[in-house]
């Protein structure tokens, strides 16, 4: 099996690194295209994969073709590689704001297509990727894609109509968490803790809390209640966050991201 990548930037490169480290594919069975020679040399040196500047060569070889392109570049690239793609090739796009129907129209024919929305924690194998597949992807082929996506975290199949939400709560929300980690650390520093220690405590707390929600099956509210002893310190902090609109701000942040994404899709 050959994995091809057209547009092997930071995100696609991180995905490939995890695929290789987790044994989904061997370095010699990966071929990637990148515009800049320096990037091609970097990919070969760091990952041991084959590289080229020719997108057509990638399309010809790929059993799974990952399009790591900007949304506005899809149509131009698809037109050039279209006749070189085999009908059985699985095409995975990670672009925001473009639908499977739009991509099919670019090809002008039925293709096996998967939309996937990974996020930046994929770089350390702890990402979450929402994905959907069109009707020409078989269950066996879908399972192969799930195995690939799971090499850099957890994959969750969703309706295509949910992909803009996935891009917000999965793709954009890490930025909200990074702000929260920074703010928590700032609070600890203000109380005398060294900054490097404050970042270690805050980041590990977020990682562990997320795993507890995911793996325990308990409602986040129930877990919150377990920490809030009557008349204790935690409930004082929770009370202040509620007073300052912390919960509402996060809800609205997700919703404005979804709204922006839908505007881009409509364009």
Buried (B, 14 or more C-beta within 10 A) or exposed (E): EBBBBBBBBEBBBBBBBBBBEBEBBBEEBBBBBBEEEEBBEBBBEEBEBBBBEEBBBBBBBBBBBBBBBEBEBBBEBBEEBBEBBEEEBBBBBBBBBBBBEEBBEBBEEEBBBBBBBBBBBBBEBBBBBBBBBBEBBEEEBBEBBBEBBBBBBEBBBBEBEBBBBBBBBBBBBBEBBEEBBEEBBEEBBEEEBEEEEBBEBBBEEBEEBBEEBEEEEEEEEEEBBEEBEEEEEEBEEBEEEEEEEEEEEBEEBBEEBBEBBBEBBEE
